[in-house]
Amino acid sequence: MTGASLQSAPYFHDVAEGPDGAASYWVRANDGTRLRMVHWPGAAKGTVLFFPGRTEYCEKYARLAGDMQAAGYGMAAFDWRGQGLADRPTHRADMGHVASFDEYRADVAAFVSALEGLGAPKPWFLIGHSMGGAIGLRALHDGLPVQAAAFSAPMWDIAMRPVIMALRGVLLPLTAALGMGRSFAATTGPYKAMAFEENPLTTDRAQFAYMARQLAQYPDLRLGGPSNMWVRAALQETAALMARPAPDMPTLTLIAGREKIVVNAVIETRMASWPKGRLITIDGAEHELLFEALTRRQAALDAILAHFDAHLRPEPATRSQA
């Protein structure tokens, strides 16, 4: 695959507010699912692979791409299957749905192949946010070719209401047995615009407005709640990941002091047994650490960039063929 063979995909420059030069492409997974990738070039130090969370899409991270570019890194972001402009579930396009997180592993393989074809400058680095933190951790175990990784509020377990948490081992198998795997999970439903005052994502009104403006202008980017099958698959995947030893990778993980989406205690336990890992808590922050108030966002960004800079090393030279 070469850059010339990749088909151009839509990219909403007007709401992205990112650096010039972004190129958007359709990418096919091995099962035929059409995905979307945005590449912001201009790297001197290498390329950051950004793994977004559930419901997210490439434009949301265009400002971060500008920060990375200013620091000497290019960046690529991805629309996982079922969200952004990637192919959606045929039974309900506004529902987050997979039968297994192995489907996201196929997405990662497709994106890596596309980036190789584009010649995205190496070395590569990983940032995984929320669900992207689970996909990213699995990718590290699978040998993702990065030199260092950073996680932002990674989804290594899902925060649930106490009664659902207590019964989830019973409820989720029951929903499957009753043919409800493709129904919205309990307490979730179709997309609904959220008021700033009730949001669990950020304490910063301007950053919240930026995200809301994108979804208001381009409704095709919206996504509602997950299916029961997605929740079951997510819990199976996170349990499997937490049962494995930490990968041999220099890793920085950031968590929010006011986290409500993922489970900080599980992240803390994981990082305590990560030989090359470091954990930082951003006090007062909500789940979206890279969309927080300026001082908190800058603290997270500075920590990530310092981590990547500390692990810059030349890619090994390719042996010439005789």
ChimeraX attribute file (.defattr): number of C-alpha atoms within 10 A of each C-alpha:
attribute: neighborCount
match mode: 1-to-1
recipient: residues
	/A:1	11
	/A:2	12
	/A:3	15
	/A:4	9
	/A:5	11
	/A:6	16
	/A:7	11
	/A:8	16
	/A:9	15
	/A:10	13
	/A:11	18
	/A:12	13
	/A:13	13
	/A:14	10
	/A:15	17
	/A:16	18
	/A:17	17
	/A:18	20
	/A:19	19
	/A:20	12
	/A:21	10
	/A:22	17
	/A:23	15
	/A:24	22
	/A:25	20
	/A:26	19
	/A:27	24
	/A:28	19
	/A:29	19
	/A:30	12
	/A:31	9
	/A:32	9
	/A:33	18
	/A:34	20
	/A:35	25
	/A:36	28
	/A:37	25
	/A:38	24
	/A:39	24
	/A:40	25
	/A:41	21
	/A:42	21
	/A:43	19
	/A:44	14
	/A:45	20
	/A:46	24
	/A:47	27
	/A:48	29
	/A:49	23
	/A:50	24
	/A:51	27
	/A:52	25
	/A:53	23
	/A:54	21
	/A:55	21
	/A:56	22
	/A:57	24
	/A:58	26
	/A:59	25
	/A:60	21
	/A:61	24
	/A:62	25
	/A:63	16
	/A:64	19
	/A:65	27
	/A:66	19
	/A:67	18
	/A:68	21
	/A:69	23
	/A:70	13
	/A:71	15
	/A:72	17
	/A:73	26
	/A:74	26
	/A:75	31
	/A:76	25
	/A:77	25
	/A:78	30
	/A:79	29
	/A:80	31
	/A:81	23
	/A:82	24
	/A:83	28
	/A:84	24
	/A:85	23
	/A:86	21
	/A:87	17
	/A:88	21
	/A:89	16
	/A:90	9
	/A:91	10
	/A:92	15
	/A:93	17
	/A:94	22
	/A:95	28
	/A:96	26
	/A:97	27
	/A:98	23
	/A:99	16
	/A:100	16
	/A:101	20
	/A:102	14
	/A:103	16
	/A:104	20
	/A:105	17
	/A:106	17
	/A:107	25
	/A:108	21
	/A:109	16
	/A:110	19
	/A:111	25
	/A:112	15
	/A:113	16
	/A:114	22
	/A:115	19
	/A:116	15
	/A:117	15
	/A:118	16
	/A:119	11
	/A:120	23
	/A:121	19
	/A:122	21
	/A:123	21
	/A:124	23
	/A:125	22
	/A:126	27
	/A:127	24
	/A:128	24
	/A:129	28
	/A:130	24
	/A:131	25
	/A:132	27
	/A:133	26
	/A:134	25
	/A:135	28
	/A:136	28
	/A:137	26
	/A:138	22
	/A:139	19
	/A:140	18
	/A:141	15
	/A:142	12
	/A:143	10
	/A:144	17
	/A:145	14
	/A:146	18
	/A:147	19
	/A:148	25
	/A:149	26
	/A:150	28
	/A:151	25
	/A:152	26
	/A:153	28
	/A:154	30
	/A:155	28
	/A:156	28
	/A:157	24
	/A:158	20
	/A:159	15
	/A:160	15
	/A:161	9
	/A:162	9
	/A:163	8
	/A:164	15
	/A:165	12
	/A:166	11
	/A:167	10
	/A:168	16
	/A:169	12
	/A:170	10
	/A:171	16
	/A:172	22
	/A:173	15
	/A:174	13
	/A:175	17
	/A:176	15
	/A:177	10
	/A:178	9
	/A:179	9
	/A:180	16
	/A:181	22
	/A:182	21
	/A:183	21
	/A:184	22
	/A:185	21
	/A:186	14
	/A:187	9
	/A:188	14
	/A:189	16
	/A:190	16
	/A:191	14
	/A:192	10
	/A:193	12
	/A:194	11
	/A:195	10
	/A:196	16
	/A:197	9
	/A:198	7
	/A:199	12
	/A:200	16
	/A:201	21
	/A:202	24
	/A:203	22
	/A:204	18
	/A:205	13
	/A:206	14
	/A:207	18
	/A:208	19
	/A:209	13
	/A:210	15
	/A:211	17
	/A:212	15
	/A:213	13
	/A:214	18
	/A:215	17
	/A:216	12
	/A:217	12
	/A:218	11
	/A:219	11
	/A:220	13
	/A:221	20
	/A:222	22
	/A:223	23
	/A:224	19
	/A:225	23
	/A:226	23
	/A:227	24
	/A:228	26
	/A:229	24
	/A:230	23
	/A:231	24
	/A:232	23
	/A:233	19
	/A:234	23
	/A:235	20
	/A:236	14
	/A:237	20
	/A:238	21
	/A:239	13
	/A:240	12
	/A:241	19
	/A:242	17
	/A:243	10
	/A:244	10
	/A:245	12
	/A:246	20
	/A:247	17
	/A:248	13
	/A:249	16
	/A:250	19
	/A:251	24
	/A:252	21
	/A:253	25
	/A:254	23
	/A:255	26
	/A:256	26
	/A:257	16
	/A:258	18
	/A:259	22
	/A:260	15
	/A:261	20
	/A:262	21
	/A:263	18
	/A:264	24
	/A:265	11
	/A:266	17
	/A:267	20
	/A:268	17
	/A:269	11
	/A:270	19
	/A:271	18
	/A:272	14
	/A:273	11
	/A:274	17
	/A:275	14
	/A:276	15
	/A:277	19
	/A:278	16
	/A:279	17
	/A:280	16
	/A:281	16
	/A:282	19
	/A:283	12
	/A:284	14
	/A:285	24
	/A:286	26
	/A:287	24
	/A:288	24
	/A:289	26
	/A:290	22
	/A:291	27
	/A:292	26
	/A:293	18
	/A:294	12
	/A:295	10
	/A:296	21
	/A:297	18
	/A:298	15
	/A:299	15
	/A:300	23
	/A:301	17
	/A:302	13
	/A:303	17
	/A:304	22
	/A:305	16
	/A:306	10
	/A:307	18
	/A:308	25
	/A:309	14
	/A:310	11
	/A:311	14
	/A:312	15
	/A:313	13
	/A:314	11
	/A:315	11
	/A:316	7
	/A:317	6
	/A:318	6
	/A:319	6
	/A:320	5
	/A:321	4
	/A:322	3
